[in-house]
Amino acid sequence: MRVIAGKIKGLTLFDFAEEIVSRPIFEAAGNGEIRRGMDVANKFIVSLVGSISRFHARTTISLFKSYGLISERAQSKLREKYCAAPGDVRVPISISSAYVNSRKADRKVQRPQS
């Protein structure tokens, strides 16, 4: 067998190692059918992530309650209007190139020229 190593996944030893490790797991989970085993593994992972998230949330709530950090849940109503003062708080969902360029321009204006 010839060993090929490169920068692209699929041309590396990792792809081969992943196949060697995961194939028997999927075969066992799917009673010999790899596709069914992948579905079984996927359902297990989704369930596991949900269980871990619920545990974490409940633990955090319990700790906060025990130290008096939460008195009650405060429900709020979502509105369609922007209600913050523009420029005060920025919470980017993702960083766009326009944002990066505007920050660079702001820094150039603020820095004294040498």
Steps between C-alpha positions, in 0.01 A plus 500: 500500500638839406496778763390840374522805727389850409319813613155400374282267708453180306864498395625461855555211733221636722232407247626143492520483882150642533366233266674222695358624832148606399400225255481219760303729735243581231480136392433389859245776563315417178516119524734484201349794309732801513235754391259385773788505752578861405135591565506321837823678597360836389183454708712401800722808465202735466341342808828520692548869415144570618560316827825685566338836419202431731734389779711814462196730493338337803828501695556868422145592602536301822831667589365846423191436714706368791706822506199727447612618159164425339176597664258423218489474128435831330320459173551762236320575181692509176430804288574571139652841575859563595493623860866563587698816453689463173873469554480425875506123491605282210427130503596363159331183385782462254784722395467644153776648289318837513520494881869412497572778250302755705696403815827541312387842378401599857843403630677701231297809591571457875876447465715813477707521185876467554 
